[in-house]
Amino acid sequence: MKNSSLIAYNALKLVASGALGQVVALLLLMIVGRQYNEEMMGVLGSFLSWGGILSIATTGRYEQAIVIAPSEQEAYDLYICGIRLSTLLSAVLFLGSLLIYLLIPEQTLGVYILLLPLFVLFTSLYAHISSMALRNKSFNRLSLAQSINGVGNNLLKVVWGSFHPSVIGLISSSITAIFLAFFSYIPFIKKVFRRPVSPLSASLAIARKYRNFPRYSLPQALIDTLLGSLLILLLPLRFGMAEVGFLTMSIMLARRPLNIIGENLGKVYFQRLSETVHNAQSIAPTVRRLLLITFILGIPLALALAWGMEYLVLFFVGNKWLVSAYIIRWMLPMLIPNFAAAILNVIPDILGFQRSNMWSQIIMLALYTTAILLGFYCFSFERFIPFFYTCMAFVQIGYLLYLLRLVAIYERTIQKNN
């Protein structure tokens, strides 16, 4: 099978499973949206935002190194190193969460902050195991795991909501769904028990060898996650948990499905682009094809969704979430360049521009923070939403242009060498 056909096949396999999972999840969301209120969804949004940031921190980004390690032994050593690091940092996080709860019990998450370390541990371990599956090209297991995680999450929410709708039900569903997804990766989990476990000295040695991943890729990943979560984290400073809930539902309906598809495509493109660069071949055709598909399909789809968004939200989750339709309508222009950038943001890691990319992400974070704080000061919630997402659309376009500039630099380099 040709390389381009192989990319399309693997991407289609992951995207199809992700899309199918999202369709089922969206159907289940029709029930979830009617079972839980805005404040409950607001607490869930805050929990998942903090959990997402801390989960990335506990991986050290060594899960990316697993995919590109030159030998199977190094990949296995990185795998064990990542498991040890995630377990250790999750234990430290539990002590920190307990201390915060005892000192500040009235903080946004309340008692649910004690569940944060468990969510972080499961999520970070899931990332390491998924990278081992990706390295071994086990796309069927990757597809199954994400389907279990996506569908199981909302199905468990429905079950909880049928008996007693509560925040603990929402959070427990997210944690349990990740745990259930581990069963898809049993062969890779068994590797830990079948092979001699690497000594601690081997983990320290491999961690030092790949230290550029926590040094450069980790800050970039944390900033990238903050860019998606910052608004939810800061919104309680100016508005209430109901507004956080409306925003959380907007993300669940629109942004998260696109992020999951983009993440799956990114996994395939990361592996393929890494191989292409390793062979000193051109990556421009692959990038160009992705951009054409994204914008040719994305712009008409966004216009159609903007026109019918209120009807869609009313149909799927009920009239109490119509504020979410307003948020999604203003979110759409940002989602198109963001989708392409989310797939192509592996390019700096592959081409060795981690430091440059980190600074670009820092600039983006500064612009996001400025827009949020300025919007908090100047506008009501209704006017803040269009102001913020219009600013973010321009920021995302700027970042996409930066990534394309890196591609152009690489293309000029290989042309000179040839």
C-alpha positions, 0 to 999 in steps of 0.5 A: 500500500502506498504511503499516502494511501496508508495515511488515509487508511489509518486516519480514516480508521481512527477518525471513523471510530472517533466519529462513531463514538462522538455520534453515540456520545451526542445522542446520549448527551440528549439525555445528559443535558436534560438530567444535569443543570448548568452548575453541575456541568460548570463544576465538571468543566472546571474539574476536567480543565484542571485534570487535563493540565495536570495530566499532561504535566505528569507525563513529562511528554515522554509518551511522545518519545515512545513513538519516535524512539529508534529501538524497541528497548528504548521505547520500553524503557521510556514506557516504564519511565513514564509509568513511574513518573506519572505514579509518583507525581499523582501521589504528590498531587494527592497530598497537595489536593488534600492540603488545599481541601483542608485549607480552602474547602470553599474553592471551586471544586470543593471536595471533588478536588480529592478525585483529581489525582485519580483522574490525572493518574488514569489519564497519564497512564492512558497516554503512555499505553496509547503511545505504545499502541501507536508505535506498534501500529495497533490502530484497531486497539486505539480505535476501540479504546477511544470508542469505549472512553467516549461512549462509556463516559456519556453512558455512565453519566446517563446511568448516574443521572437516572438514579441521582443526578449529581456532580459526583456522578459526572466526575466518576463517569469520566474516571471510570470510562478511562479505566474501562478503556484500559481493557483494549490495551491489555497486551501492552499492559501485560508487557510490564509483567512479562518482561523484566522491569527496567531498573530505576537507573535505566529510567533515570538514564532514558529520562536524561537522554530524552530530557528535551521532551519535558524541557521544551515539549512539556511547556508547549503542551501545557500552554497549548492545553491552557489555551483551550482551558484558560477561559473555563478556569478564569470564568468563575472570577467574573461570572458564576458556575452557570456561565461555566456550565454553558461554556462546558456544554458548548465545548462538549457539543462543538469543540471536543468532537473536533478536538478528538478527531484532530487528535486522532489525525494528529497521531497518524500525521505525527508518525507519518511526518516523522518518517518522512522527515527522517528520510529527508523527503518533502512534507509540503504535499501532505500539509497542503492536502490537509489544509485544502480539505480542512478549509474547503469542507470547514467553511461551508459547514461552519456557515450551515451550523451557524444558521441552524445552531439554536435549532440543533441545541434545542433538539439535542439538549433542550431549551435551558442550554440555548445560551450554549448555542450563542457561544458555539455560533461565535466559536465556529470561526476559531474552530476551523484554523484551530482544527488544522493547527491541532493536527500540524502542531507536531511539526515543531517537535519533528523539525526541531523547532521546540524552543521557537514553538514554545515562545509562539505558544507563550505569546498566544497565551499572553494574548488569550489572557489579555483578551479574557481580562480585558473582556471581563473588565469591559463587557457583560457575558453576552458581549464578552463571548463575541469579543473573545472568540473573534480575537481568538480566531485571529490568534489561531490564524496567526499560529497556523501561518507560523507552522506553515513558515516552519514547513517552508524552512524545512522544504528550502533546507532539503532542496539545498541538500539535494 
